[in-house]
Amino acid sequence: MPGQTSEDLLALFDSAPLNRRYWVAFALMSAVFVYDFFDFLVVGYLLAQVAPEWHLTYGQSAVILYSGGVGAILGALVFGALSDAWGRKQQIVIGTFICAFSAGLIAAIPEGAWWLFAILRFFVGIGLTAAVTPSLTVVVELTPTRHRTIATSFYVVFASAGGFLAPLISAALLGPFGWRGVAVVGFGAAVIGVLVWLYTPESVRWLAAKGRFEEARAEVARHLDLPLQSVPLPAVPPTTVPSGNLLDLLS
């Protein structure tokens, strides 16, 4: 239909039920929260065993702990902007891989190499917020308006689940496998990254905002199990397009 806008497409998408495709995406975004926050928070249990063994000072221990927080700040700023420029899904996958491999590689560092421990923790922090920042955005943009408040509020609970998982796994594995065995579990987040790449759709709202109407239309048809021809194809570009420029947020 000539002159049709992206609002027509998004209104149809917003009327969608919470179907199987929605819950698959919701579950994967929740898993990102759980496993990435596990990788981020397990350091306390690792350090409790490593610090006495390596005779670390309070300053060295503090550098290891705070490096993850510094990385998390940087990851949120950089990858939050990139998710507007390049898409949500890609940044979630990249962030999850960074978090997983940085956390898992801690198991391979030489004895006493606390500075290498700190560097890897810095990248764990970057990977954490690089993944969870756009994953929260995906849940908001995927959830219909009528369900958005309760669904997105419930979603944040899974960050706490990651913190609950860290002591459980540490208690189970520290005895038989040591701190390196616990650190290796960090690689498990990479499996979630692969599943996100395979099964999570790109945000329809981001695609529409970028004027990628054919892709947005295809995602809506797939999500609603409708013939492609029955889904409106916008012809009018959006009035504003996210630039992904961090300076725009500060102006």
PyMOL commands that set and color helices and strands:
alter all, ss='L'
color gray80, all
select helices_A, chain A and resi 6-14+20-41+43-54+58-86+88-108+114-142+145-155+157-199+204-209+213-224+228-230+246-250
alter helices_A, ss='H'
color red, helices_A
deselect
rebuild
show_as cartoon
